[in-house]
C-alpha cells in the first residue's frame, strides 16, 4: 500500500443538502446553475460564462457534480465531481476530478442534522494545475478502494511534475503491489534507469534509457537477471513518440528475439499504460470544452524510416484493400445460408474453405499492418523487419491450398496470379499481397453469391435459417459427462437423431428459394425442437433408471442377521420396463423417427417413466400375473395403460 501518500478526508459518505438553481446576470459575465451535460456525464453544474457574438465562452469557476442516493440504495451509484477554472475559454489554475463507483448496505446514521450512509466501492481522484490548458506543476492520480466509507487500499498512485505539459525531473507511479520511479530530461524525454520495485517475490524490472532511447530492459526472474536489448545502438534517424500503446508495441517487436513471452499489460509497461489511460480520460473530457492540448508528453525516441511518396500511396492502398476484403470475408463466413449450402454443395464447401484460408494467411497479417498504422508506427520499422513481423513464417503462397473433408482439393489460384510476386522485402511486396487478396476474395465472393442467390429482402429466410442452425447445433452439444452414462442402445438412438437432423437440413438446403422452402423452414424448426426434446428424454434414461431402482425397493427384516435390508419388489414390472419397453422405444427411434412422430415418441418416453413411478404405489398383483405370459411390447404397453406408437 501507499497510504502514506493519501490526503485523508474527514469522512466518506452521502450528505443531504439544499441548493438553489438559477441564472444570475453580472457585468458582462453570467452564471449558470442547473442541469448540464458534458459527453456522457450529466449532473448539476455551476459556472460563469461570457457571450462573444454568438459564442458562449467559459470564464471563471466551473463545477459539475452528480450523485444519486436513489441509485445507491437500489444497486450502485456512479458519482463524479469536476472542479476547475476557465479564463476566456481556456482551462487555467487548479483542477480536481473525482469519479466513484459505490454500493451500500443501506445502513444509515444521523450526525447532527445530516443522514450518513456507509459506502463501499472505488474512487478515482486526479488533481493538478493547468497553464493555458497544459499540465503545470505536480499532478497526482489517486485511485482508492473504499470500505465502510474508509480508505481500505490504494489501487493506483501517480505523481509527476510538469512544465507546460512536459514532464520534468523524477516521477513515481505505484500500486499496492509495486512502485515505479524514473526521471525525464527537460525536453520530456525518458532518461537514465526507470526501476520497478515489487512488494512480493516477483523481483525488479529496469528500463535503461539514454536520452530518450530505450537501450535495454532488465528483468529479475527466479533470482536471475535477464537483459533484453531493445535499441542498443544510436539511430541514424529517430522519431519522438509518446510512450503509449504504439511505443509498447515497438518494444514488444524489437524484444521478440529474446526467448520467452512479454506481457505488455504487466510490469513497467503496464503501469505506464494505466497511467496513460487516466490522462487520456481527462484529455477527452477537457477536449469537449474545446481544449486540445492537455495530453502530457511522455516521450521516447524510436528509429525512423520515413516513407517516400510512392510508399505512402502503397500504404494507403493496402489499408483500403484490406478493409474491403475484410468486409467481404466477414460477411460471407458468417452467412447462415452459406453455412447451410456447404453441407450439400461440395464446391460451396471448397470455396468457403478457400475464403477461410485467405482470411488466415493474408487478411490477418495485413490487419496487423492496419493496427500499426493506427498506432502511427509503420515508419518506425525498416521494410525488411516490417515484412518479417507481418509474415514470420514467410510471405504466403500465391497457390492457396485447403484441407478437404476427404480426397484431394484443387489448388486455388486467384485472377491474374502470374502477374504477382511476393518475394520482395518492401511495401511494394505487401501491396502486391493485398491486391492479390482483394482480387481473390472478390472472385470467390462472386462465385458464392451466384450459388447463394442471396436476396437481402428475404430477411425472413435469414432469421429462420439462423434458428435452424442453432437448433441443429444444439443436438451436437451435449457434454461428455452426460453421454458417458448412456448404454450402447441409447447412444445409437441419440446418434440417429443427430443424423436425422443433418439429413433434414441437407435436404432443405437443396430446395429452390420460394414459398414452399419458407413453409418447409417453419416445419423444420418445429421438427428440430421435437428431435431435441426426444434427445433430452433419452439423455434422462440413466437418471430415470436410478430413480426407478430406488423407488422399487422395500426395507425387509432379515431374521438370520437381525438387520433391515433393502429388497427389490415388483420385479416383473421393472423387468418388463427394462427388457421389453425400453428396447422397443429405442429401436423405434432408430427405425422410424421422423418429424411426424418425434413428439409422440417424446411423450411416450415421459409417460412411461411417470407410469413406472405411479405403479409402485398401486396394487399390481393382477398386472404382474398377466406379465408372466406377455412379451409383446404393444401388449405390455396396453397393460401399462399406455398408448402405443402409431404406425
N, C-alpha and C positions, 0 to 999 in steps of 0.2 A: 504493500500500500504506500501511497504518497500523501497521506492525510495531513502531514505537516505543512503541505503547501496550500491547504484549503483555508479560505476565509470562512469560518463557520458562521451561519446566521443564528439569530436568537432562537427561532423555531421554524419548523416546516409545518404547513397545514393549510387549511382553507379558511379565509377570513371573509365574513359577510359585511358589506358596507353599502352606503348610499351615495350616488353621484348624480350630477346633473348633465343634461345633454343640450347642446345648443351651438349657435354660431355667433361670435361677437365680432364687432367691427372696430378696428383701430385706425391709426393714422397711416393709411395705405396698406396696412397689414391686417389680415383676417385670421381668425381662429376657428377651426372646425373641431367639433366634438360629437362623436356618434359612431355608427357602424361604418366600417371601412374594410376593403379587401385589397390585399397585395398578393398576387398569384393565387395559391390555394389556401392562403392564410386569411381568415376573416375574424375580426374582433372589434373591440371598442377602441377607437383612436382619438387622439388629441394632438393637433399640430397647427402650426402657423404657416401662412402662405401669402404670396403676393400675386397680383394679376399683372401680366405684361402683354398687352394686346389681348389676344385670345388664349394665351398660355397661362397655366397655373404653375407657379414656381414655389416650391417648398422653401421656407426661410424661417428659421427659429427651431424651437424644441419640437421633437417628434416622439410620440409613444403609440404603440399598438399592442393590445393585450387581449388574451382570451383565456377563460377557464369556465368550466361548466360543472356546477355541483350536481345537476340532474344526471349528466353523462357519467360523472364519477360514481354516483351511488348506484346507477344501473349496471355499469360494466367497467368502463375506464374513461379517462379524460386526457385528451391531447392538448395540453396548455402551452402557451407561449407568451413571451413578453419581449418587446423591442423598444429600447430607449436610445435616443440619439439627438443629433442636431444637424440642421442644414444651413448653409449660407449661400443664398442665391442659387438654390437647386443642387448644390454640391455637398455631399456628406462631409462634415467637419467635426472636430472635437471628440469627446468621449462617446463611446457606443457600448451598449450591453445587450446581448442576445441570449435569451433563455428559452429552452424547449424542453417540455416534460411529458412523460407518459406515466400516468398514475392510476392505481387502483386503491380501493379502501375496503375495510371490513365493516364500514358503516357505524363504527363506534364513535360517539361524539362526546364532547365535554364543553361546559360553559366556563369561559375565563373572562372575568369582568363582564362586559356587555357583548361578548363575541362567542359564537359557537366555533369549535375547532374539531376537525375530523382528521384522524391519523391517516397517512397515505403511504403506499409502497410503490416503487417504480424507479424510473431513471430520469435524471435531469442533466441537460447539457447547458453549459454557461460559457459564452465566448465574449471576451471583453477586450477593449483597447481603444486607441485614439486614431482618428483619420486626419490627414492633411491633404486637402484637395482630392478627397476620395481614395487616397492611398494609405495603407497602414503606416503609422508613425509611432515610434516608441515601442514599449513592451506590449505584446498581445498574448493573452492567456486563453487556453481552452481547457475546460474542466468538466468532464463527464462523470457523474456520480450515481451510485446506486443508493436508493433511499429505502429504509425500513422503519416503519412506525414513526415517520416524519423526522428521522435522524439519518445523518450520513453514515452508511454502513461500509462503503468502499469507494475508492476512486478507480473508475474504469479506464479513464484516459486523461492525461495531463500534458499540456504543451505550453512552453514559454519561450518566445522568440522576440528579439529586438529588431525593429525595422527603422529604416530611414527612407522616407518617401517610397515605400513599397519594396525596398531592397533589404533582405535580411543581413544583419551585421553581427559580428563577434560570435560569442558562444550561444548555443541553444540547448534546450533539454526537452525531450519527449519521453513520456513514461506511461506504463500501465501498472496494474497490480503485480505483474509478473516480471517486468523488465524495465530498464531505463536506458535511453539513448542520449549520448552527449556528442556534440560536434561543433564545428565553427565554420563561418563564412568569411570570405575576403570582403573588402569594402565594396567591390562590384557585384556582390551577391553570389559569387562562385564558391562551390564547396571546396574546402581545403583541409589538409592535414588528416589526422585519423579520426573517423567517426566510430565510436565504440558503443556496443550494446552489451549491457551487463544484466544477466538474468538472476532472478532471485532463487531459482531452483537449480537443478543439475544440468540444464541444457548447455551450459558453457557460455563463452563470449563470442561476439562477432565484430569484426573490424572492417570498415571500408577505408582504404587508403587513397586519398586524393592528392593530386599535385596541381594546384592552381586550376581546379575545375575538372581535371582529367582523372577518372577513376582507374587507378593503375592495377589494383588487385583487391580481392576480398579474402579475408582470413576468417575461418570458422573453426571453432573447437568442438570436436566430436569424440566422445569417449576418451578424453584426455589428450587427444592428438589434434594438432593444428593443421588444417587443410587449407592451403593457399591456392587461390584461383586467379590467374592473371586475366584482366579484362582489357585494358588499354595500356600495356606496359611501355610502349614507345610513343614519343611525341608524334602528333598528327601533321601530315603535310598540309592539310586544310582541316579546319574544325568548324563546328556549328554549336552555338549556345542554345540549349533547350531546357525546358522546365523539368524538374525531377518528378515526373508524373508517370502515367501508365506507359507512355512512349519510351521514356528512359528505362523503366523497369523491363520492358520487352527487349530493348537493346542489350541490357546487362545479361538477360537470360540467354539471348542468342550468342553473344560473344563468350559466355561462360559455358556453352554447350559442349565444348571439347573436354571439360573436366568430368570425370566419372561421377555417377550419382545424379539424382534429381535435385532441382532447386525449386522450393515452394515460394513463389513471389508474394504470397499472402502472409508470410511469417517473417520474423527477424526484422532487420533494419528496413528492408523494403516494405514490409507490411505496415510498420509504424509510419513511414513516410506517406504511403498511400492513404492510410486512415487520416493522418493529419491533413493531407490534401483535400479529402472529402469534406472535412469541416470548413476549410477555407472556401472551397467551391460552393458550398451551401450558402455562405454569406455573400459571395460574389454574385450568385444567381439572384439572391434577394435584393441586393442593392442595385443590380442591373435593371430591375423592374422600375426603379425610380429614374433610370437613365444613366446611372453611373456605370462605366465600363472599365474602370481601372483599378478595382480593388485587388484582384487576384495577385498574391505576392510572387516574387521572382526567386524561387528556389532553383538555382541554375547549376548546370554542369556542362562540360564540353564533351562533344562526341565527334567521331570522324565525319567528314563531309565530302560527298562525292556528287557535286551538282549535276543536275540533269540538263543536257543541252535541249534545244528546241525540238529536235526530232524525237528524243526520248520522252519529253513532256507530252507530245502528241500521241506517242505509243502508249504511255501510261493512261492517258485519258481514254483512249480507245479500249484498252484492256478492261478498265473499270466498267465501261458501257457494255461491252460484250459479255462480261461476267454477270452483270446484273440481269441482262436479258436472258442469258442461258439459265440462270438460277430460277427465274420466274417460270420458265417453261418446264424445267425438270421437276420443280416442286409441285407444280400443278398436276402434271401427268402422274408422277409417282404416288401422289395422294388421291388420284382419281378412283372413286369407287367402281365406276364402270370398267376401267382398265383392270382393276384387281379381280373383277368377275370374268372379264373376257379372257384373261391369260390362263384361266383354268381349263378352257376348252379350245383355245386357239394357240397352236404351237408358235406361230410367227409373232403373235402379240406377246407371248411369254418371252420369246427371244429378244424382241425389241425392248421390252420392259427391262430385261437384264442388261442390255447394252446401255440403256439410259442410266441405270444404277451404277454401272462401271464408269461411265463418263463423269457422273457426279463425284464418284470417289477419287478417280485418278486425275481429273482435270479441274473440276469445279472447286473442290475443297481446297487444294493448294492455292488457286487463284483468289479464293475468298480470303485467304490469309494475306495476300498482297493488298486486297481491298482494305483489310484491317490495318495493315502497315501504313497505308495512305491516310486513313482516318487519324492515325496517331502522328502523322507527319514525320515518318522516319524512313521513308523509301530511300531518300538521298543520304542516309547515314550508313548504308550498306553498299560495298562495292558490288558491281554487277555479278561477279562470279559467286560471291557469298550469297547474294540475293537468290540466284538460281538454285544453289545448293540448299538454302534454307527452305525454299518452297518445295523442292523435289529432292529430299535427302536420299532417296533410293534411285535417283536418276530421272531425267525427263521421261514422260510417258511415251509409249509406242504409238505410232500412227495407226498400227493394226490393233484394234480393240477386240480382245478375246474375252469371252464369257464362259462361265461354267454351266453346262446344260444339266437338266434333270437326269437325262440318260443319253447315251450315244454321243455324237460329236456335234458341236455347234459351229456354224460357219464364222469366219473372222469378219468383223465389221470394218469396212473402210469408208470414211466419210467422203463427201464431194470434193473433187479436185485434190485428192490426197497426195498425188505425185508432186504437187507444187509446194508442199510444206516441208520444212526442215527444222527440227528441234535441237540440233546438235550444238548451237552456239551457247555462249555464257554471257548473254546480254539481254536487254529488254526487247530487242527485236525477236529473239527466240521465244520469249514469254508471250509476246504479241502474236506470234505465229500459232502458239499453243491455244491461246484464247480464240483466235479466228477459226482454227480448225474445230475447236469445241463448239463454237456457236453454229457453224455450218452443219456439223454432225447432229447436234441437238435438233436443229430445225428440220433436217431430213427425217430423223426418227419421229419427230412430232407430227410431220405431215403424213407419214405412213400410218401412225397410230390413230390420228384424228380421222383419217379416211376409214379406218376399220371401226372406230367407235361411233362414227356419225353423230358426234356429240352435239346435242342441241340444248343450249343453256336454258331455253324456255321451258324445257321439260324438267323443272326443278322437282316435281313430284317423284319422278323416277330416281333422281339423285338421293332424295331423302329416304325413299323406300329401300333403295339398294344399300344405303349405309346401314339401315336397320337389318337387312338380310345378312350382311357380312357380320355384323355384331352378333346376331342370333347364331349363325353358323360357327363363329369363333368360340362362342360360349360352350358348345358341345365338345371342344377340344382343350378346355382349360381347367379340367378337374385336377386337383392336387394328387401327387403320387401317394401321399399318406392315406387318401381315400381309396384310390384304385388298388392299392396293395392288399386291401382286405377282401376283395371280390374273389368269388370262385371262378373257375375256368368258364363255366356256362354263363355266369353273369358278365364276365369280361367280353365273351364273344357277342353277347346281346348288345352290350354298350358299344362295341366296335362296329357292329352292324348299323346301329343308329347313326353313328358318325358317317359311315359310308353312304347311308341313305341320304343324309343331308347334303353331302358333296354331290351325289348324283342329281339331286333335285336342282341344285344351283347350276351345275353344268348344263343340264337340260334347259333351264331358264335362260342362261346366257346366250344360247344359240337362237333364241326366238327373235324375230324381227321387232323393231320398236314400233308398237302400235297399241291400240286399246286393249287387245287380248293380252299382251305382255303386262300391261298395267294391272289388269284384273288378276293375272297369274301371280304378280308380285304380292298383292294383298293376301291371296290364298297361301302363298309360301310363308309369309310372316306368321300367320296363324298356325301353319303346319309345323314350322321350326319351333314355335313355342310349345306345341304339343309334344314334339320329339324331345325337347329339353325337359319337360315335365316328366315324361316317361323315363328319361335317363336318371332324373332325380329319384324316382321310385326304385329303380334298380340299384342305385348307389346306397339307398336306405336299407337294402335287404340284409347286409351283415348286422346292422344295428337292430333291425327288427327281429332277427334270429335270436340275438342275445335277450331281447325283451321277452320273446315268447318262451324261451327256455326257462327264464326266471319265473315267469308267470305260471308255468305248468309244473311247479314244484310244491310238494307238501312237506311239512315237518312231521316226521314219523318217529315214535319212540321205539328204540331197539332194546328189548328186554335182556339180550345177551350182554350188551355193553353198557346198559343203563344210560344211554345218551340219546339226544334228539338228533336225527339225521334228516337231510333233505332227500326226497324221493320223487322221481318223475311220475306224473299222473297223466291219464287220458292219452296213453301212448298211441292209440290207433288214430286219434285226431292229429297229433303232431307228426306222426309218420305219413299220413295222407297229405299233410301240408308240404313236408319236405320232399317226399319221393314221388308224389303224383302231381300236385297242383303247381308247385314252383317250376319243375321241369317243363310242364305243359305250357306255362305262360312264357318262359324264356325261349322255348322252341318256337312259340307263336311269334315272338318279336323277331327272331331271325328269319322265319319263313314267310311271314305275311304282313309285317308292319307297313303301313302307308299313311298318307295324310288323312284318310277317311277313318281309320280305326285306332290311330295313336292315342287319341283322347280316351277312347273306350278301354284300351289296354291300361292306361294310367289309372283310371277309376277302378278297374278290376284288381290291380295290384294293391291299391289303397284299401278297397273294401275287403279284400281277403285278409289283410292284416288286422283291420278293425274287427272282422268276424272272428278271427282266432282269439283275440282278446276277450270278446264277448262270450264265446263258447266256454271259456274257463269257468265262468260264473253260472252257467246253465246246467240243467240236468240232461246229460248227453248219453245216458246208458243205451237208449234205443238207437241213437245215431251210431254209437260205437259198434253195436251188434250188426248194423247194416254195412258198416265199412269193412267188416271181415270178408264180405263176398264181392266188394266193388273195387275195381282198379281203373275203370274208365274215367278220365278226367272230367268229362262232361257230366257223368253221373255223380261224381264226388261233388262237383260244383253245385248240382241240384240239391244234394243232401245238405250242403252248407248254406242253402237258400241264397245262392249267388247266381246271377245270370251269366251264361257262357258267352264267349265272343261270337259275334255274328260272322258267318262265312261269306 
